[in-house]
């Protein structure tokens, strides 16, 4: 039985996990809740970081990955500010980009005093 190709989201989920960061996932993005209680319920009730590509999606093939968009949202789903936006539409090294994005999210969480889990 053929296996499904690895998605960019698979690579990012793994990179985030190396920093102890858990996500709430849907088809369009990974949400990193800033309130750890949201991980228990699976429902976003506070501010969160959303990570997706420009589609938005987390299901694109890793070999076609063009970079992650990372943004901070308020409890109502309104954007507060964009933290990272890729400069190019050209494919990038998925593993390196995911590692850098995960490190950036971890740094943001550490410097804002927000819980990681």
Helices and strands as residue ranges (DSSP letters): H 8-17, E 24-25, E 30-33, H 37-41, E 48-52, G 62-64, E 69-73, E 79-84, H 94-112
